[in-house]
Amino acid sequence: MAESTELQASQTIHAGGKWRAAVSGATREIIDPADAVPFALVAEGDEKDTDLAVAAARQAFDEGDWPHTPAVERAALLRRVADLLVRDREKLGRLEARDAGKTVEEGRVDIDCVADAFRYFADLVAAEAPGRVVDAGSPDIHSVVVHEPVGVCAMITPWNYPLLQASWKIAPALAAGNTFVVKPSEITPMTTVALIDLLVEAGLPAGVANIVTGPGHTVGARLSEHPDVDLISFTGGLVSGTKVAQAAAPTVKKVALELGGKNPNVVFADACATEEGFDTAVDQALNAAFIHSGQVCSAGARLIVEESVRDRFVAELARRAGKIRLGRGTEDGVECGPLVSEQQRAKVEMYVESALQEGAVLRCGGKRPEPSPQRPENGYFYEPTVLDHCHREMRVVREEVFGPVLTVETFRTEDEAVALANDTEYGLAGGVWTADPGRARRVAGRLRHGTVWINDFHPYLPQAEWGGFGKSGVGRELGPAGLAEYRETKHVYQNLAPKPVRWFTG
């Protein structure tokens, strides 16, 4: 493949072990959100390109060696990929920052997490027993439950964490022995393209890993409905996820959906009883809301704070949010980058305007920042915004903004806090801040969210399953359940001493 960071590169479709341009010859410019200037050119694939990639993956699964490769050898390849990711950490971290608009430090951390995911699934599959023996009650019967790969897996990944979200799908799929076709977001595809190169360098057979760069309405839609795809895994918004599920239904393929969130961060007054506790809770509320400009499905975008500490807490939160250094993610000292696109910024502006019209009080932000040497005038920047006196009828509280906007609600009792936190159609993640261990466990147990952090926000463990309740999706990623998503279960029953049964005469 041509160098992926040069504007001339357009052979970003990989099918059957070969890089090539789109069948139609169409291309798409990849825009740096910090200055709205194109910095790369990728192939704009469509249904024809998708069919070629699926055919390559189908052939590699049905006729190739990868599904039958011993688990220890598959694990060894995944570890080689992890080593290559570490080798290219700086290059990939900077590419991720430029592609998605995040800071370089965030990009580096993402690459570390990607390497961790590959190592985790390598270790998991290598340590497994070959099967679970089932006692059939007879020494003449050998009965065992074994796991087999699903087949051809289609993966549609989002623009906010391009390589990290791809790794949560690709690593377990390969560990289980599947082949795959991945469609990265059309606006942030660059590091996923680079990952395919690393898989090839690590020795993955041709046809096992395939990528089609292109839009969701053509490539994503075709993958979802394709009869030769056995599983579709999608991470993204609720509307698109619903369409994926509908398209997959006629072929009854396996479906995994990781969708949106509207995540509560509940702060009890006792968590702020000391100066250290207060400072920590404020600091983590900032991290929860404004990491990657709030473009995080698990962002703590809803601060639900006990009334007795609300005024002080919100005042300090707004003061510190106003000091966050915005700029190009590759610049030193920058703490928060731009939004990913002009369309995304316009969406954020619409939500803030509607909140103010509905009675919210603006404590900080709420506008585009002044241009500076670190913030080019054409960049998609938006100030970290704190909206106070919010209530559950506001759109900004109920709907996923996916931007640097934090809403503030208050409560007086524990029951009220739980009711507010659970009053959402989503159920992805949430946080609880309290100095009372009993209350922490009690509230965490009552929250209807797939992940609950106590006195922390945002960490994830590769060993722990990630998923949500309600409209946050179905299926699980990471952990043993993440591997199970990419497997089928087979019961093998062997009669060691067969004899006639004589159920029928004749």
Secondary structure, DSSP 8 states (H G I E B T S, - for coil): ---TTSTT----EEETTEEE--TT--EEEEEETTTTEEEEEEE---HHHHHHHHHHHHHHHHHSSGGGS-HHHHHHHHHHHHHHHHHTHHHHHHHHHHHH---HHHHHHHHHHHHHHHHHHHHHHHT--S-EEE--SSTTEEEEEEEEE-SEEEEE--SSSHHHHHHHHHHHHHHHT-EEEEE--TTS-HHHHHHHHHHHHHT--TTTEEE--S-IIIIIHHHHH-TT--EEEEES-HHHHHHHHHHHGGGT-EEEEE-----EEEE-GGGGSSHHHHHHHHHHHHHHHHGGGG--TT---EEEEEHHHHHHHHHHHHHHHTT--BS-TTSTT--B---S-HHHHHHHHHHHHHHHHTT-EEEE--S----BTTB-TTS-----EEEES--TTSHHHHS---SSEEEEEEESSHHHHHHHHH-SS--SEEEEE-S-HHHHHHHHHH--SSEEEES--S---TTS-B--SGGGEES-BSHHHHHHTTEEEEEEEEESS------S--
